[in-house]
Structure formats: C-alpha cells, structure tokens
Amino acid sequence: MAAYMRNFNHRFLRKFSALAEKCTENTSPHIPVMAEETVNYLKPENNQTILDMTFGAGGHSRRILKISPNITLLALDRDPKAFKYAKELAKEYPSQVVPLLGSFSELPGLLKPLGIKQNSIDSILFDFGCSSMQFDEADRGFSVSKDGPLDMRMDGDRYPDIPTAADVLANATEEDLYKIIKYYGEEKQARKIARAIVEARYLFKKLTTTEELCDLVDSVCTEDYRLDKLQRKSHVATKTFQALRIFVNNELNEINFGLILAHRYLKIGGRIVTITFHSLEDTIVKRHLAGNLIENAANPLPLKFCSHTTVDDDLVKEIMEFKWRPLHKHVLVPKYDEIENNPRSRSAKLRAAVKIR
C-alpha cells in the first residue's frame, strides 16, 4: 500500500508540474529568446547575407527579415521539422530564404553548391540548446514533464543508426553512464543514478520512456529538493535528461566546430551573436571569443591558469592576437519582463562580437 501511494504521489506531482508549466509558459514554438538584443547586435542591413545556424521555428529569422527585407537569409537546422518551418518561410520570402538541413559540421557541404565561400557572410546567429518545439513534443523524448519514448535525437530519423537515449541507457557501462551524467549534466548524484540505471537494466527491464527514467531518478534522489532560477520546483531528473541529450547529439563538439566555421565564413567586420542556456555551452563560446583555444578546441582552463614560460614568444603573440572584438563588456541576460512572459528564457546568456582578423 505504501509503495502504491508513493508511486501515486510521484505521478500526481509530475502531472501537476506539467499543468503548471502549461499555465506559466507560452508554449508557442515562435517565441525567440532575447530577440530585441539579437537584432540590435546583428544590425542587419539591405543586401547582406545572414546565416541563422539554429533556425528552430524561425522566430529570430522573422524578426531579421522584417527589419531588412532585402537580405539573403540562410536557415540551417539539423531537425527535419525545423527544416519544414524554414521551407514555409521561404514561401513567404521567395528568393530570400534558403533552407538548409544539417548540423553545424555539415555546413561546408551545404554551402558549397550555393557558391558561398569563406569570408563572405555578414552575420551569423547561434541559439544553442533544445528548441521549445522539441520540448513540447512528447514523442521526441526531451521533456521530463511529458511521457514519451526516450529518443532525444535532434536529427530525428535522418540517421537511423545514431543511438537514441534509450540505446545509451541499455548498453553503456556504469562508468560511462556516470561520466555522461556527471560531466554533461553536472549532476552531483551521478554515481547513484548510473548505478540505479544499470541495476534496473538487469533486475527489471530496459528504460524506454521518459516517465520510467524520471521515476528511477526520483527514487534515487529522494531527499534532493531542487529549485530553478525562478525558485520553482525543478524535477530531479532534469540534469540527467540534459546530459543524455548532449551526449546523443554530440552537442559540445558541434558547438565547438560551429564556432570555428563561423569565424571562417564571416567576413572581416562580420558579426556573431550567440545565445547559450547552460555553463557548458557558454564556456565554449566565451573561450572561443577570447581566443583561448588549443588545437581549435576550447581550452578546458581559463587563460589565467595557463603558463607561457616554456612557450615560444612568437607563438604566444599569435595566440594572444584576438580574432574577435566583443560588442559589450558583460554577458547579457534577459530582462525581467521577458522572463515573466517566457520562463524558458530565464537561463539565457547572449554574447556578441565582431570578427577583426
């Protein structure tokens, strides 16, 4: 009886949280985060070529097109549904919007047939992370508040051989699961969660739905009470979901390569705007813009912890010659009114810079 009541309480709290989320958040897929700041720093002008690297539902792109109707907009996204949105926008703006289906690493192959060369694009926008439309669809498996299959692939079925989140949980070792949850989710209870996943695999059954994973993490972190940045109760499985999503989609490597490509394709004086939603993304962006790279990857240590005593002076000079000039002194965050109207923007951080070499 006690076990039944405990399970009933878990399900009731989850349904209540989902209802509260619907009441407090506008679930429209067309709410661009920090849209005003994004347009102000991109400064779109007529006859420019602008690349939206994370098109999503096209919220930012629509704002850009309304301000500068004569631009050419390249709309890239790895999600097939986002590609459909881009094709719909292309019908509204014929000969201006070019829909592109692919991840950041596929960009060179997509731009080559269009005749777009390096150092030719005027502005590039990144809005990293999972889009609202992905969170809102239970079948995609991204949300802790909606029961669905543990998929989490941003590419959908474009690459059937890519493992889903359920495949990772069914086949990864306990140590690998611990590392995924610890480093990609920054989860303090990663060891306990990884062990519980492996035990469930052998004692009960494989985890195949978001609800099953939520229940398992909930049973492990029984005394862990968490609040989000708006002081609302946050589900204890949120960080585990983040970790699996990042791993399945190879997000951090894609972000790193995307920023390298952005520098190569932007012309001198071209602008970049990035919007990140957690520290792992923001750290990569910050260190790229600061020039703190090691072999084209973000240095895991900040510059203040790096010693140059044993490095050639010419090499140090080359590294320290910044490629970017920041357009603002401190990182920008959403205004209170925006957070109130769109709570999903609460953790956003915007950075903007100009390519100077």
N, C-alpha and C positions, 0 to 999 in steps of 0.2 A: 504493500500500500504506500509506504514511504517513497519507494522508488518511483511508483506511478505518479505521485503528487509532485515529486521533484522534476520529472520529465514534463508534466503538465505545466509547471511553473516556467520552465525553460521555453516551451513553445509559446506560452502566453506572452512572456516578455519579448520574444522575438517578433510576434505579430504586432504587439503594441508599439515596439520600436519602429517597425516598418510603417505603421499607420502614422506615427508621429513624424517620421521623415517625409511622408507624402504631404502632411499638413504644413510643415515648416519650410519645405523646399519646393521651388517651382521646378517640376520635372521636365519641362520643355527642353529638347536637345539643342535649342537655339539660343542659349544664354552664354555669350562669350565672357570669359573672365577678364577683368581689367581692360575692357575694350577701349575705353577713352584713352587710357595711358598708352596702350599699344599703338593706336593710330597716331597719337601725338609724337611718339618717338620714331615710328616708321616714316612719318612725313611723306606719304605717297603723293606723287606728282604725275601730271599727264605724261604719257608715253614711256613711263617706267615699266620695268619688268620686276614683279614681286613674286617671291616664292613662299607659299604657305606650306611648311613642311609637315604640319599636323592639321589637316583640313577639318576633320571631325564632321560636324554638322554644318560647317561653313559660317558660323557666327562672326568670326573676325574678318573673314574674306568679304562678307556682305558689307560690313562697315567700310572696309577699304574701297570697295567698288563704288559705293555711294558717294564717297568723298572725291575720288578721282576716277571718273567713268571711262577715261581713255587709256587706262593702264592695261598691261597684259598680266594676268594672274595665273600662276602655275599652282595647281591644287593637288598636293601629294598626300596620300594616306595609305596605310597598309590594310585598312579594314574595308572589305568589299562593300559594306553598307555605306560607309563614308564616301566611297567612290561613286555610288549611285546618287548621293546628295550632290556631289561635285558635277556629275553629268546633268542633273536637273538645273543647277546654277548656270552651267554652260549654255543651256537652252534660253535662259533669261538674258544672258550676256553673250550672245554669239560672237565668235571670233576674238573674244577677250579672255575667257576662262578655258584653261587647258587641264582637264582632269588626268591625274597620274595615279596609278595603282601600284603601290610598292612601299617597302620600308626605306629608311634612310640609306642603307647600304646598297639599295637597288637604284638610287637616284642617277648615278652617271649613265647607266644603261638606258634609263628612261629619257634623259635629256639629249643624248647623242643623236637620235633620229630627228629631234626637233631643231638641230643645228645650234643649240645653246652651248656655248663654250665657257671655259673658266674665265673668271674676272669680267663677267658680263651682266650679272644680276644686280639690281639696285638695292633691294631689301629682302631680308629673309626673316620669317617668323617661326618660332617654335612654341607650341603649347603642349608641354610634355605630360605624360601620365595617361590615365584612363579617361575616356570621354564620358559625359553624362549618359549618352545613349547606350553605351556599353554597360554601365552600372544599372541602368533602368530595365534592361532585358534579362529576365531570369535565365533564359536558355544560354546566355553567354558565360554564366558562372562566375562573374566578377564580384557580385554583391553578397555581403553577409546577411542581408535582410530579405533576400528573395531566394526561394528554393529552386534549384535547377542543377543541371549536370555540371560537374567540375571540369569545365573546358578551359576558359581563360585565354584562348588563343586570339590575339588581336587580328591575325590574318584570316580568321575563320577557317574555311575548308580549302583555302588556296593551296596549302601544303599539307596534305593528309598525313604525311609521315612525321610531322612535328608532334612530339608527345603533348598530351593535354596535362592539366594539373592532376587529374586522376591517375594518369600513367606514371607521373613522377611519384605520387604517394604510394603507388603499388609496387614500384621497382627500385626506388632509391634506397641506399643503405641508411641506417640510423644516423651514422656520422655525416653523410651527405645531407640528409634532411636537417640535421642540426645546423650545419653551416649555411644552408639556404635560408632557414628561418632566422638564424642569428644575424647574418650579415646583410641580407636583403630586406628583412623585416625589422631589424634592430629590436628583436624580441628578447626580453630578459628571461622568459620561461622556455626558451628554445629547446633546451636539453629535455625537459619534461614532455614537451609537446612531441618532439621527434620520437621519443621512446614510446609514447602512447600510440602514435600512428603505426609504428612497427608492431606493437603488441596487438592492436586492433586487427591488423592485417592477418595475423596468424591465429588469433583467438576467435574472431568474429567473422569479418568479411572485409573486402576492399572498400575503401571510401570512394563513392562515386557521385555524391551530391553535395551541394554547398551546406545543406542542413545537417548532414551527417558529420561533416568536418567541423561545423560550428558547435554541434553538441559535444563532440570529442574534446575540442579545445576548452569549451566551457566546463567540462567535467574535470579537466586538469587544473585549470586556473580558477578554482572555486572561491578563493579568498582575494582575488585580484579585481578591484573595482577601479574602472578607468573612466576618465572624462576627456572629451575632445577640447579643442581650443575655445569652444563656445560654452564650456562647462556642462555639456550634455553627456549622458551616459554613453560610452563607446563600447562596442562589443569587443570582448577579449580576443576574438579571432581576427580582428581587422589587420593586425600586423602580419599574421600568418598568411592571410589572403594576399596582402601586398607582396610578400616575399615570393610566393608561388607565381604570381602574375609577372613579376620582374624576371624570374628565372625562366619561365616558359617562353617569354617573348624576347629574351636576351636584351632587355631594355637598356641596361647601363652601357654595354658595348655599342649598341645602336646610337645612343646619345653621344658617346664619345666620337664615333665615326661621323655622325651627322654634323657635329660642330667643326670637324676637320673639313668636311665637304663645304660647309657654309663659308669658311674662310677662303677656300679655293674658288668658289663660284661667285662670291661677291666682288664687285669692282672696288678699286680704291675709293674711299669715301662712302662706300655702301654701308647700310645699317643692318644690325641684327638685334632682334628683340626675343628674349626667352622668358617663358613662364614655367616655373617649377612648382612642385607640390610636396616635396619632402627633401630631407637633407642630402640624400644620396644623389639625387638629380642636381640640386643646387650646388653641391661641392664640385661636381664635374664642370658645370658651367662656369663657376667662379674661377676655377683654376685654369680653364682654357682662356678666359678673357684676361687673366693676369699673366699668361704666358708660362705658368708653372706646369710644364709638361715633361715627360720622359718618354722618348721614342714615340711621340704622337699620342700618348695617353696621359690622362690627368695624373699628376704626381699624388700618391697617397698621403704625402706630408705637405703641410704648408711651407712656403718659402722660408719662413723664419726658423725652421728646423733643419734647413739644408746648409751644409758646409761646402764652400767653394775653395778651400785651401789647397786641395790637391788637383784642381781642375785648371786646364789651360785658360789664360786670361782672355784670349780671343773667343773661345767657346762660351765663356761666361758672358762676354759682351754681346755675342749673338743671341744668347738665350734671353738676356735682360732687355733687349730691344723689343719693346712691346709691339704686338701686331694689332692691338685694339686700343681705342681710347674710349673710356666709359662716358656715357652721356649724363650720368647722375652720380652723386657722391655716395649715397647709401642705397641699399636694396629697397625697392618699392613694394609695398603690400597694399591689399585692397582697403578702400575706405569703409568706415563703419556701415554706411548706408548700403553699400554693395553686399557686405557680409550678411546684413539683415535680410536683404531681398534674395540673396543666393548663397546660403550657408556653405555650399560646396567650394566657394572661393576663399574660405577662411584661412587656408594654409598656403595660398598662392604667393609667390615671390617673383617680381619682374626685374630683369636686368636688360639694359640696352647699351650698345656700344657701336662705334664706327671703326671700320677697317682702315688702318693707317699705313700698313705695309704688307 
